[in-house]
């Protein structure tokens, strides 16, 4: 609470202000109601078909000392128990374009070309953590384990197998395919 002397000084400064701030007039009700209705209607109508839900996460391998704050326990596809970092290294936001291919085991694989931000993150991670694992999750399902064997400087991640045709179709509808022209994100 301000002292009486300070309150009087603040009152004096406020009253002696030479600049008058004009009060903005309110719009009449007949204008406000349709405007509010149009704002709500535009929020509800998103302009056509919804974009497909693509949630792709690539998590780096963590250590037990980081759990439970920065890492969580996980079972990899090969059955090995490990800890994965809670923050994903790469998400769907860093994907610039994709290139699907058929894997040798009958499933589908895909190359992910990352944007500048994702390429920098991947390059830094692969330089620092050679020999460690990356776990790839697509829409909540673990699809592949990747071993970092060398630094990735080109910003391309290969998911060699583990995707089915509907997942590849989702990715190719959400992102441009490398080599195809005319498709926008």
C-alpha positions in Angstrom: 0.0 0.0 0.0 1.4 3.4 -0.9 2.0 6.1 1.7 -0.3 9.2 1.6 2.5 11.4 0.4 3.2 9.0 -2.5 -0.5 8.7 -3.3 -0.8 12.5 -3.5 2.3 12.7 -5.8 0.9 10.0 -8.1 -2.5 11.9 -8.2 -0.7 15.1 -9.0 1.3 13.5 -11.9 -1.8 11.9 -13.3 -3.9 15.1 -13.1 -1.1 17.3 -14.6 -0.7 15.1 -17.7 -0.8 17.4 -20.8 -1.8 14.7 -23.2 -5.5 13.8 -23.4 -6.1 10.2 -24.5 -9.4 10.0 -26.4 -11.8 7.3 -25.5 -12.6 5.0 -28.3 -16.3 4.8 -29.1 -18.1 1.5 -28.7 -19.8 0.0 -31.7 -23.6 -0.2 -31.7 -25.2 -3.5 -30.7 -26.6 -3.9 -34.3 -23.0 -4.0 -35.6 -21.4 -6.0 -32.7 -23.7 -9.0 -32.8 -23.3 -9.9 -36.5 -19.5 -9.3 -36.2 -19.3 -11.7 -33.2 -21.4 -14.2 -35.1 -19.1 -14.0 -38.1 -16.0 -14.4 -36.0 -17.4 -17.5 -34.3 -18.6 -19.0 -37.6 -15.2 -18.5 -39.2 -13.5 -20.3 -36.3 -15.9 -23.2 -36.6 -15.6 -23.5 -40.4 -12.0 -24.4 -41.2 -12.4 -24.1 -44.9 -12.9 -27.7 -46.1 -11.3 -31.0 -45.3 -9.2 -31.4 -42.2 -5.5 -32.1 -42.7 -4.5 -35.7 -41.9 -3.2 -36.3 -38.4 0.5 -36.9 -38.6 2.4 -37.2 -35.3 6.0 -38.3 -35.9 8.5 -38.2 -33.1 12.1 -39.3 -33.0 13.5 -39.7 -29.5 17.1 -40.0 -28.6 18.4 -42.5 -26.1 18.6 -41.2 -22.5 20.1 -42.5 -19.3 18.6 -43.8 -16.1 19.9 -40.9 -14.1 17.7 -38.5 -16.1 14.5 -40.4 -15.2 11.7 -39.5 -14.5 12.1 -35.8 -15.3 14.0 -35.9 -18.6 13.8 -39.6 -19.6 11.2 -42.4 -19.6 11.7 -46.2 -19.6 10.9 -47.9 -22.9 11.1 -51.3 -24.5 12.6 -51.2 -28.0 11.4 -53.3 -30.9 14.2 -55.8 -30.3 13.1 -56.3 -26.7 15.9 -54.3 -25.1 15.0 -52.1 -22.1 16.3 -48.6 -22.2 15.5 -45.0 -21.4 14.4 -42.5 -24.1 14.6 -38.7 -23.7 11.2 -37.2 -22.9 11.7 -34.3 -25.4 11.7 -35.6 -28.9 14.7 -34.7 -31.0 12.7 -34.4 -34.2 8.9 -33.9 -34.6 6.6 -33.6 -37.6 7.2 -29.8 -37.5 10.8 -30.2 -38.8 9.8 -32.3 -41.8 10.2 -30.5 -45.1 9.5 -33.4 -47.6 9.3 -37.2 -47.8 10.2 -40.0 -50.2 8.5 -43.4 -49.7 10.0 -46.7 -50.7 9.3 -50.4 -50.3 11.3 -52.2 -47.6 12.8 -55.7 -48.0 10.6 -57.2 -45.4 7.4 -56.2 -47.1 6.6 -53.1 -45.0 7.2 -49.6 -46.2 10.1 -47.2 -45.5 10.4 -43.5 -46.0 13.1 -40.8 -46.3 12.4 -37.6 -44.3 14.1 -34.4 -45.6 14.3 -32.1 -42.6 14.1 -28.3 -42.6 17.1 -26.2 -41.5 16.2 -26.4 -37.8 15.7 -30.1 -37.9 18.9 -30.6 -39.9 20.9 -28.7 -37.4 19.4 -30.6 -34.5 20.1 -34.0 -36.2 23.6 -33.0 -37.2 24.5 -31.9 -33.6 22.9 -35.0 -32.1 24.6 -37.5 -34.4 28.0 -35.8 -33.9 27.8 -36.0 -30.2 26.1 -39.3 -29.7 27.6 -41.8 -32.0 26.7 -45.4 -31.2 23.5 -44.4 -29.4 19.9 -45.2 -30.5 17.1 -43.2 -31.9 13.5 -44.5 -31.6 10.9 -43.5 -34.2 7.3 -43.2 -33.2 4.5 -42.6 -35.7 1.0 -41.7 -34.3 2.0 -43.2 -30.9 3.4 -46.5 -32.3 7.1 -47.3 -32.3 8.0 -48.1 -35.9 11.8 -48.3 -36.0 15.0 -48.1 -34.0 17.9 -46.3 -35.6 21.6 -46.6 -34.5 23.7 -43.5 -34.9 26.8 -44.7 -36.8 28.0 -41.5 -38.4 27.1 -37.8 -38.4 24.2 -36.9 -40.6 25.1 -33.7 -42.5 22.5 -33.7 -45.3 19.4 -33.5 -43.1 17.8 -36.7 -44.4 16.6 -39.4 -42.0 15.9 -42.9 -43.3 13.2 -44.9 -41.7 14.1 -48.2 -43.4 11.1 -50.3 -42.4 8.1 -50.6 -40.1 5.5 -48.4 -41.7 2.3 -49.7 -43.4 0.8 -48.3 -46.6 -1.8 -46.2 -44.8 0.9 -44.5 -42.7 3.0 -43.8 -45.8 -0.2 -42.4 -47.5 -0.8 -40.1 -44.6 2.8 -38.8 -44.8 2.7 -38.3 -48.6 -0.6 -36.4 -48.3 0.7 -34.2 -45.5 4.1 -33.4 -47.0 5.5 -32.9 -50.5 7.1 -35.9 -52.1 10.7 -35.4 -53.2 10.9 -35.3 -57.0 7.2 -34.5 -57.6 6.4 -31.0 -58.6 3.2 -29.1 -58.0 2.3 -30.5 -54.5 2.3 -28.0 -51.7 2.4 -28.6 -48.0 
